[in-house]
Amino acid sequence: MRLPANKFDLDAVYELEAAGYPAIAPLLDDLVAWTADGNWPVARPIADLLVSTGTAFPCLSPRPPSSSSRSTAPSPHSPFSASSSPSTNTTSPSDARGEDGPLGES
């Protein structure tokens, strides 16, 4: 069981579906990020998987500001995580259409 490696990695989604809930519970917050663009091939099957869990997602719930030390930075497994190359930290329209993911990483 693993998170998608890129927006075309449907095999990872099928593995997650086979594992089911609660096995995928530790990955739920990271999976939400893969639904950000409905045009990504993994977006709809992941959204369906998330809905099938019947779980509330704290990352989507509005909450009052707090002095919590929890970081709001994206997870390293998120499709929005920064890579080691500074040039992939920004997304231009051509980058967004890249084959590997939303940041156009290769």
Residue pairs with C-beta under 8 A, 6 or more apart in sequence:
1 15
1 16
1 19
1 23
1 24
1 27
2 12
2 15
2 16
3 12
3 16
3 27
3 30
3 31
3 34
3 77
4 10
4 12
4 13
4 34
4 42
4 46
4 79
5 12
5 100
6 99
6 100
6 101
7 34
7 37
7 40
7 41
7 42
7 43
7 79
7 100
7 101
7 102
8 41
8 42
8 99
8 100
9 42
10 41
10 42
10 45
12 42
13 42
13 45
13 46
13 49
16 24
16 27
16 31
16 46
16 49
17 45
17 49
21 52
21 53
21 54
21 55
24 31
24 49
24 53
25 53
25 55
27 77
28 50
28 53
28 55
28 57
29 57
29 58
29 59
29 75
30 75
30 77
30 78
31 46
31 49
31 50
32 50
32 57
32 59
32 60
33 74
33 75
33 78
33 79
33 80
34 40
34 42
34 43
34 46
34 79
35 43
35 46
35 47
35 50
36 43
36 79
36 80
36 102
37 43
37 96
37 102
38 44
40 102
50 57
74 80
74 81
74 82
75 81
79 101
79 102
79 103
80 102
80 103
82 88
82 89
83 89
83 103
83 105
85 105
88 95
88 103
88 104
88 105
89 103
91 102
91 103
91 104
94 104
95 103
95 104
96 102
96 104
97 104
98 104
98 105
98 106
99 106
100 106
